[in-house]
Amino acid sequence: MAVAACSRTLEQEYGIPTAPVSTFEFANVVAGDRRFHGIPLRFIYTPHPVVGMPPSVLRGYIEGKDPATQRTVVDEVVEALTKPVTEDEFVGDFTPPSRAGVRQALLEPDTEDNLQRLFYERGWTDGLPIILPTEERVAAMLSGTNRAPDEVVGEIFLHDTQEYLSFTVEMVAIVGVMAGARAEHLPVLLAIASTGQPSIPGSTTPFACMLVVNGPIRNEIGMNSGVGAFSPRNLANSVIGRAWTLLTINWGYMRLKKQFWTSQGNPIGYNNMCVAENEERSPWEPFHVQKGFQAAESTVSLFRGWSFVNNVVGSSHRTVGEDMFIQLGALPGLYSAATLILDPLVARHLKENEGYRTKLDFSRWISQNFKMPAGQFWGTDLIHMMMAPLAEQGVEPYASWKKLPADTLIAPYDKPENINIVVVGGETSPMWKVADFAYSMSASVDKWRAKPATDECADGSCGLPDEP
Amino acid sequence: MDRRKMLALLGASPALVAGMPTHAETLPEVAPHPATPVLGGPITVLNPAVTPKLAERVPLAPRLNSLDGKTIYLVDTDWGGMGQNDGILQEMQAWFAQHMPGVKTIIKIKKGNFVTDDPGLWKEIAESKGNGVVLGVAG
């Protein structure tokens, strides 16, 4: 939590007494922060919200009661800065929570129905039935990697509690079993886990993520990159995508009003748009090769944003790029990030008929030619919140854009390298999706495999149906 | 009407009509999960929970004897974007002026967005002998 983090800095590094203030909406976050970060910050709460309230209401907030204590807010501010620090300020806040302590490897034996209920009530699932992680199933899952069960895969940081969690190969395997994954999927799950990236980050906004698999493993485990690749039909796509969210849940990101704040949520979180890139039908180099991997390597690439827009019936009256401009106009353009998900028909049309030799060629064209009025750009609250501070600091081109009249056109996607292109689809129609997703990172799958990729599959062609 | 548009309206694409391959998916045979338990009987399963570490306790900085004659910075963390959220600190400044005139208050807006640090501001407060800080407001 940002207010807590700044307060800790002032208290610990500068020795300056600090009175942090938050609305009562975030009281649970603050409690966790006090508990896990070890410093009993003297938080004061006002009613929620503060943003957008008129001065008379705000005056009432500070002269009124703290909803947590029923004491006057301004009195608490004075007291927070002047009341001597005592040892007993730690008491109460530092009782270890239920998640802390020694982890029991096995749960008490029970019936399947009771265990399904227990897993849900403990907040370990998405609410859909799971495959219960018996010792036999987890052992079978672990055969999918050559790594030791107790090897630490990664560590994550939770903003609400300011705590670090480390997780092992076995813990990822347990979650994989729960999601319905098979041993052959485990290297992909370990690669995802190794990033430490949650599929549903803590935010009041409806964050959504996308997961793209590249390289030979796509076909070895039967992932769908073709017809209906984003639809709920393919086992590997379904369970790998779900497993990422179950990992996220297991890491603590879905604790209500502690890390999980999204006001409306986002259904993408059920599966995280888990697909493989259709490398075989793409005219361009695969996405992971763009990111520095070899074509024969297998990787997962993660993307994060909020929304995507579908093109529904092709583009016969405008060029593909011109149609995309309409869709890009509905997205904020934050940090110049966009992700274009093209059916192979569209990708090949762009290369063969419009002359874009590479993905980056098309991204450059989008970057240079898509325009938006400066007023529309800065008038988007997300842009204003995240990028106006950069303008104030003199970062270009934002500083110059901020000074422009509202109707002056700017090219908000100024960094073509941030306009990602992935080729997915079954060529039944020239479709595409335009998303506001930013590329997060890619991770190697091969390092987690039980055995190296076979020569047969090194070109990504194995497992494909025979040509008609 | 051109061919492309006509086919689109028919729900088909030129590529489909041309008989191009449309599939990059294979559906492997799926074996049942090992050792499927008998429904109704007791089952032993592994615990999926990850255990966090508790932090060591760190004390607060020493507090002030009183606020009289002190300089208190009111720092807006910029929740919600620039200039959106310092109204409550302005009201707090007015309250101090009215009720505790011996306290000097200075409003500052933290640079960057609400999740970024601002070491320059903390240094400025320390070097200008700021005695205390009111920091917020999230929400």
Chai-1 contact restraints between the chains, C-beta under 6 A:
chainA,res_idxA,chainB,res_idxB,connection_type,confidence,min_distance_angstrom,max_distance_angstrom,comment,restraint_id
A,A2,B,T77,contact,1.0,0.0,6.0,A-B,restraint_1
A,A2,B,F114,contact,1.0,0.0,6.0,A-B,restraint_2
A,A2,B,V115,contact,1.0,0.0,6.0,A-B,restraint_3
A,V3,B,T77,contact,1.0,0.0,6.0,A-B,restraint_4
A,V3,B,L135,contact,1.0,0.0,6.0,A-B,restraint_5
A,V3,B,G136,contact,1.0,0.0,6.0,A-B,restraint_6
A,V3,B,A138,contact,1.0,0.0,6.0,A-B,restraint_7
A,C6,B,L135,contact,1.0,0.0,6.0,A-B,restraint_8
A,S7,B,L135,contact,1.0,0.0,6.0,A-B,restraint_9
A,L10,B,V133,contact,1.0,0.0,6.0,A-B,restraint_10
A,E11,B,L60,contact,1.0,0.0,6.0,A-B,restraint_11
A,E11,B,A61,contact,1.0,0.0,6.0,A-B,restraint_12
A,Y14,B,W122,contact,1.0,0.0,6.0,A-B,restraint_13
A,Y14,B,A126,contact,1.0,0.0,6.0,A-B,restraint_14
A,G15,B,A61,contact,1.0,0.0,6.0,A-B,restraint_15
A,I16,B,V133,contact,1.0,0.0,6.0,A-B,restraint_16
A,P17,B,A61,contact,1.0,0.0,6.0,A-B,restraint_17
A,P17,B,R63,contact,1.0,0.0,6.0,A-B,restraint_18
A,P17,B,L64,contact,1.0,0.0,6.0,A-B,restraint_19
A,P17,B,G132,contact,1.0,0.0,6.0,A-B,restraint_20
A,T18,B,V133,contact,1.0,0.0,6.0,A-B,restraint_21
A,T18,B,L135,contact,1.0,0.0,6.0,A-B,restraint_22
A,A19,B,V134,contact,1.0,0.0,6.0,A-B,restraint_23
A,P20,B,L135,contact,1.0,0.0,6.0,A-B,restraint_24
A,V21,B,G136,contact,1.0,0.0,6.0,A-B,restraint_25
A,V21,B,V137,contact,1.0,0.0,6.0,A-B,restraint_26
A,S22,B,A138,contact,1.0,0.0,6.0,A-B,restraint_27
A,S22,B,G139,contact,1.0,0.0,6.0,A-B,restraint_28
A,T23,B,G139,contact,1.0,0.0,6.0,A-B,restraint_29
A,E25,B,G139,contact,1.0,0.0,6.0,A-B,restraint_30
A,F26,B,A138,contact,1.0,0.0,6.0,A-B,restraint_31
A,F36,B,A55,contact,1.0,0.0,6.0,A-B,restraint_32
A,H37,B,A55,contact,1.0,0.0,6.0,A-B,restraint_33
A,G38,B,A55,contact,1.0,0.0,6.0,A-B,restraint_34
A,G38,B,E56,contact,1.0,0.0,6.0,A-B,restraint_35
A,G38,B,R57,contact,1.0,0.0,6.0,A-B,restraint_36
A,G38,B,V58,contact,1.0,0.0,6.0,A-B,restraint_37
A,I39,B,V58,contact,1.0,0.0,6.0,A-B,restraint_38
A,H48,B,G139,contact,1.0,0.0,6.0,A-B,restraint_39
A,P49,B,G139,contact,1.0,0.0,6.0,A-B,restraint_40
A,V50,B,I88,contact,1.0,0.0,6.0,A-B,restraint_41
A,V50,B,V137,contact,1.0,0.0,6.0,A-B,restraint_42
A,V50,B,G139,contact,1.0,0.0,6.0,A-B,restraint_43
A,V51,B,G80,contact,1.0,0.0,6.0,A-B,restraint_44
A,V51,B,Q84,contact,1.0,0.0,6.0,A-B,restraint_45
A,V51,B,N85,contact,1.0,0.0,6.0,A-B,restraint_46
A,L58,B,G87,contact,1.0,0.0,6.0,A-B,restraint_47
A,L58,B,I88,contact,1.0,0.0,6.0,A-B,restraint_48
A,L58,B,E91,contact,1.0,0.0,6.0,A-B,restraint_49
A,R59,B,E91,contact,1.0,0.0,6.0,A-B,restraint_50
A,I62,B,E91,contact,1.0,0.0,6.0,A-B,restraint_51
A,I62,B,M92,contact,1.0,0.0,6.0,A-B,restraint_52
A,I62,B,W95,contact,1.0,0.0,6.0,A-B,restraint_53
A,V74,B,W95,contact,1.0,0.0,6.0,A-B,restraint_54
A,V77,B,V134,contact,1.0,0.0,6.0,A-B,restraint_55
A,L81,B,L64,contact,1.0,0.0,6.0,A-B,restraint_56
A,L81,B,G132,contact,1.0,0.0,6.0,A-B,restraint_57
A,T82,B,R63,contact,1.0,0.0,6.0,A-B,restraint_58
A,T82,B,L64,contact,1.0,0.0,6.0,A-B,restraint_59
A,P84,B,R63,contact,1.0,0.0,6.0,A-B,restraint_60
A,V85,B,P59,contact,1.0,0.0,6.0,A-B,restraint_61
A,V85,B,L60,contact,1.0,0.0,6.0,A-B,restraint_62
A,F90,B,R57,contact,1.0,0.0,6.0,A-B,restraint_63
A,A100,B,L54,contact,1.0,0.0,6.0,A-B,restraint_64
A,R103,B,T51,contact,1.0,0.0,6.0,A-B,restraint_65
A,Q104,B,N47,contact,1.0,0.0,6.0,A-B,restraint_66
A,A105,B,N47,contact,1.0,0.0,6.0,A-B,restraint_67
A,L106,B,T44,contact,1.0,0.0,6.0,A-B,restraint_68
A,L107,B,V45,contact,1.0,0.0,6.0,A-B,restraint_69
A,L107,B,N47,contact,1.0,0.0,6.0,A-B,restraint_70
A,P109,B,P42,contact,1.0,0.0,6.0,A-B,restraint_71
A,P109,B,T44,contact,1.0,0.0,6.0,A-B,restraint_72
A,E112,B,L39,contact,1.0,0.0,6.0,A-B,restraint_73
A,E112,B,I43,contact,1.0,0.0,6.0,A-B,restraint_74
A,L115,B,V45,contact,1.0,0.0,6.0,A-B,restraint_75
A,W124,B,P48,contact,1.0,0.0,6.0,A-B,restraint_76
A,I131,B,H33,contact,1.0,0.0,6.0,A-B,restraint_77
A,L132,B,V45,contact,1.0,0.0,6.0,A-B,restraint_78
A,P133,B,V45,contact,1.0,0.0,6.0,A-B,restraint_79
A,P133,B,L46,contact,1.0,0.0,6.0,A-B,restraint_80
A,T134,B,V45,contact,1.0,0.0,6.0,A-B,restraint_81
A,E136,B,P34,contact,1.0,0.0,6.0,A-B,restraint_82
A,E136,B,A35,contact,1.0,0.0,6.0,A-B,restraint_83
A,R137,B,H33,contact,1.0,0.0,6.0,A-B,restraint_84
A,R137,B,P34,contact,1.0,0.0,6.0,A-B,restraint_85
A,V138,B,L46,contact,1.0,0.0,6.0,A-B,restraint_86
A,A140,B,P34,contact,1.0,0.0,6.0,A-B,restraint_87
A,E163,B,P52,contact,1.0,0.0,6.0,A-B,restraint_88
A,L165,B,V50,contact,1.0,0.0,6.0,A-B,restraint_89
A,L165,B,P52,contact,1.0,0.0,6.0,A-B,restraint_90
A,F167,B,V50,contact,1.0,0.0,6.0,A-B,restraint_91
A,I174,B,L46,contact,1.0,0.0,6.0,A-B,restraint_92
A,I174,B,P48,contact,1.0,0.0,6.0,A-B,restraint_93
A,V175,B,P48,contact,1.0,0.0,6.0,A-B,restraint_94
A,G222,B,T26,contact,1.0,0.0,6.0,A-B,restraint_95
A,G222,B,P28,contact,1.0,0.0,6.0,A-B,restraint_96
A,N224,B,E25,contact,1.0,0.0,6.0,A-B,restraint_97
A,S225,B,A24,contact,1.0,0.0,6.0,A-B,restraint_98
A,G226,B,H23,contact,1.0,0.0,6.0,A-B,restraint_99
A,G226,B,A24,contact,1.0,0.0,6.0,A-B,restraint_100
A,G226,B,E25,contact,1.0,0.0,6.0,A-B,restraint_101
A,V227,B,T22,contact,1.0,0.0,6.0,A-B,restraint_102
A,V227,B,H23,contact,1.0,0.0,6.0,A-B,restraint_103
A,N250,B,P48,contact,1.0,0.0,6.0,A-B,restraint_104
A,N250,B,V50,contact,1.0,0.0,6.0,A-B,restraint_105
A,N278,B,A24,contact,1.0,0.0,6.0,A-B,restraint_106
A,E280,B,A24,contact,1.0,0.0,6.0,A-B,restraint_107
A,V313,B,A8,contact,1.0,0.0,6.0,A-B,restraint_108
A,G314,B,A8,contact,1.0,0.0,6.0,A-B,restraint_109
A,S316,B,R4,contact,1.0,0.0,6.0,A-B,restraint_110
A,S316,B,K5,contact,1.0,0.0,6.0,A-B,restraint_111
A,L345,B,A15,contact,1.0,0.0,6.0,A-B,restraint_112
A,H384,B,G81,contact,1.0,0.0,6.0,A-B,restraint_113
A,M385,B,G81,contact,1.0,0.0,6.0,A-B,restraint_114
A,M386,B,N113,contact,1.0,0.0,6.0,A-B,restraint_115
A,A388,B,M82,contact,1.0,0.0,6.0,A-B,restraint_116
A,P389,B,G112,contact,1.0,0.0,6.0,A-B,restraint_117
A,P389,B,N113,contact,1.0,0.0,6.0,A-B,restraint_118
A,G426,B,T22,contact,1.0,0.0,6.0,A-B,restraint_119
A,G426,B,H23,contact,1.0,0.0,6.0,A-B,restraint_120
A,E427,B,A15,contact,1.0,0.0,6.0,A-B,restraint_121
A,E427,B,M20,contact,1.0,0.0,6.0,A-B,restraint_122
A,E427,B,T22,contact,1.0,0.0,6.0,A-B,restraint_123
A,T428,B,L16,contact,1.0,0.0,6.0,A-B,restraint_124
A,T428,B,T22,contact,1.0,0.0,6.0,A-B,restraint_125
A,S429,B,S13,contact,1.0,0.0,6.0,A-B,restraint_126
A,P430,B,S13,contact,1.0,0.0,6.0,A-B,restraint_127
A,G463,B,T26,contact,1.0,0.0,6.0,A-B,restraint_128
